[in-house]
Amino acid sequence: MQPARLPSERVVPTYTWIAPVHDLLALLVEADARDLAHRWAAVQDGERVLEVAVGTGLSFRRLLRANPNGWTDGLDRTPAMLRRTRRRAERTGLSGWTLRQGTAYALPYPADHFDLVFNSYMFDLLPASDFEPVLREFYRVLVPGGRLVMANMTIGPAWYHQVWEMLYALHPPLLGGCRGVRVRPAMEAVGFSAVRRAVVSQWTFPSEVLYGRKSA
Ligand SMILES: C[S@@+](CC[C@H](N)C(=O)[O-])C[C@H]1O[C@@H](n2cnc3c(N)ncnc32)[C@H](O)[C@@H]1O
């Protein structure tokens, strides 16, 4: 795993300029992994759902539509990304949601609250030493038996997957500061059970999709 090279204080400025173009790459190379993550999330209408790092709302609007009689919270560090999610959420015409600015490191929600925490393409920005502290926050806010579903850029087995690692090594902002990561060991260390992982490759871009449960 390469080290995280986008300093934390550069995340908000970087995602402020990326916001208008973010969805181009996301739709081209992340759509298949996102679809699988939503299948694994299997939202039941009426649940309490949290998406951490909503970005432009590509997943948030899907979570909302799957949960019209439940409640869906969303959070992100970057106001420019949150504004896009807000517009998408408003266009659904649904009302059971809130969005707020905040950080995954200190979630502003009570313990034992959410049936599902959903998170995509955020851990690939974080230093590996922060995986467990952030996952402990996810674990804290889940109800016993609650589930975590994530998608991340990962390190693929094929030679062509390395192209993305080379782009990152050349200039991290080219990929929004994201590099391939493997988060499963940290999930297990934090205590998630029934952990499963799939690797999905789309146009040579490797993603991992992860599922785990908080002990009942
Ligand atoms: C690559 S985008 C992914 C957005 C969205 N999850 C998706 O899959 O399209 C990364 C997002 O993570 C957000 N982010 C980065 N670090 C964060 C943190 N510590 N807490 C909350 N959001 C964070 C950024 O602001 C940005 O919106």
Ligand as a Chemical Component Dictionary entry (heavy atoms), coordinates in Angstrom:
data_LIG
# 
_chem_comp.id                   LIG 
_chem_comp.type                 NON-POLYMER 
_chem_comp.pdbx_formal_charge   0 
_chem_comp.three_letter_code    LIG 
# 
loop_
_chem_comp_atom.comp_id 
_chem_comp_atom.atom_id 
_chem_comp_atom.alt_atom_id 
_chem_comp_atom.type_symbol 
_chem_comp_atom.charge 
_chem_comp_atom.model_Cartn_x 
_chem_comp_atom.model_Cartn_y 
_chem_comp_atom.model_Cartn_z 
_chem_comp_atom.pdbx_ordinal 
LIG C1  C1  C 0  -13.407 10.382 -3.806 1  
LIG S1  S1  S 1  -14.715 11.278 -3.012 2  
LIG C2  C2  C 0  -15.950 10.003 -2.853 3  
LIG C3  C3  C 0  -17.334 10.561 -2.694 4  
LIG C4  C4  C 0  -18.470 9.536  -2.606 5  
LIG N1  N1  N 0  -18.383 8.740  -1.396 6  
LIG C5  C5  C 0  -18.503 8.642  -3.810 7  
LIG O1  O1  O 0  -18.279 7.432  -3.685 8  
LIG O2  O2  O -1 -18.756 9.157  -4.924 9  
LIG C6  C6  C 0  -14.075 11.415 -1.382 10 
LIG C7  C7  C 0  -14.979 12.227 -0.450 11 
LIG O3  O3  O 0  -14.554 11.999 0.889  12 
LIG C8  C8  C 0  -14.681 13.217 1.601  13 
LIG N2  N2  N 0  -13.811 13.084 2.776  14 
LIG C9  C9  C 0  -12.472 12.939 2.791  15 
LIG N3  N3  N 0  -12.027 12.778 4.048  16 
LIG C10 C10 C 0  -13.119 12.831 4.842  17 
LIG C11 C11 C 0  -13.321 12.719 6.248  18 
LIG N4  N4  N 0  -12.288 12.555 7.078  19 
LIG N5  N5  N 0  -14.572 12.820 6.743  20 
LIG C12 C12 C 0  -15.629 12.995 5.903  21 
LIG N6  N6  N 0  -15.500 13.115 4.560  22 
LIG C13 C13 C 0  -14.262 13.025 4.044  23 
LIG C14 C14 C 0  -14.268 14.269 0.604  24 
LIG O4  O4  O 0  -14.718 15.546 0.988  25 
LIG C15 C15 C 0  -14.950 13.745 -0.658 26 
LIG O5  O5  O 0  -16.260 14.236 -0.787 27 
# 
loop_
_chem_comp_bond.comp_id 
_chem_comp_bond.atom_id_1 
_chem_comp_bond.atom_id_2 
_chem_comp_bond.value_order 
_chem_comp_bond.pdbx_ordinal 
LIG C1  S1  SING 1  
LIG S1  C2  SING 2  
LIG S1  C6  SING 3  
LIG C2  C3  SING 4  
LIG C3  C4  SING 5  
LIG C4  N1  SING 6  
LIG C4  C5  SING 7  
LIG C5  O1  DOUB 8  
LIG C5  O2  SING 9  
LIG C6  C7  SING 10 
LIG C7  O3  SING 11 
LIG C7  C15 SING 12 
LIG O3  C8  SING 13 
LIG C8  N2  SING 14 
LIG C8  C14 SING 15 
LIG N2  C9  SING 16 
LIG N2  C13 SING 17 
LIG C9  N3  DOUB 18 
LIG N3  C10 SING 19 
LIG C10 C11 SING 20 
LIG C10 C13 DOUB 21 
LIG C11 N4  SING 22 
LIG C11 N5  DOUB 23 
LIG N5  C12 SING 24 
LIG C12 N6  DOUB 25 
LIG N6  C13 SING 26 
LIG C14 O4  SING 27 
LIG C14 C15 SING 28 
LIG C15 O5  SING 29 
# 
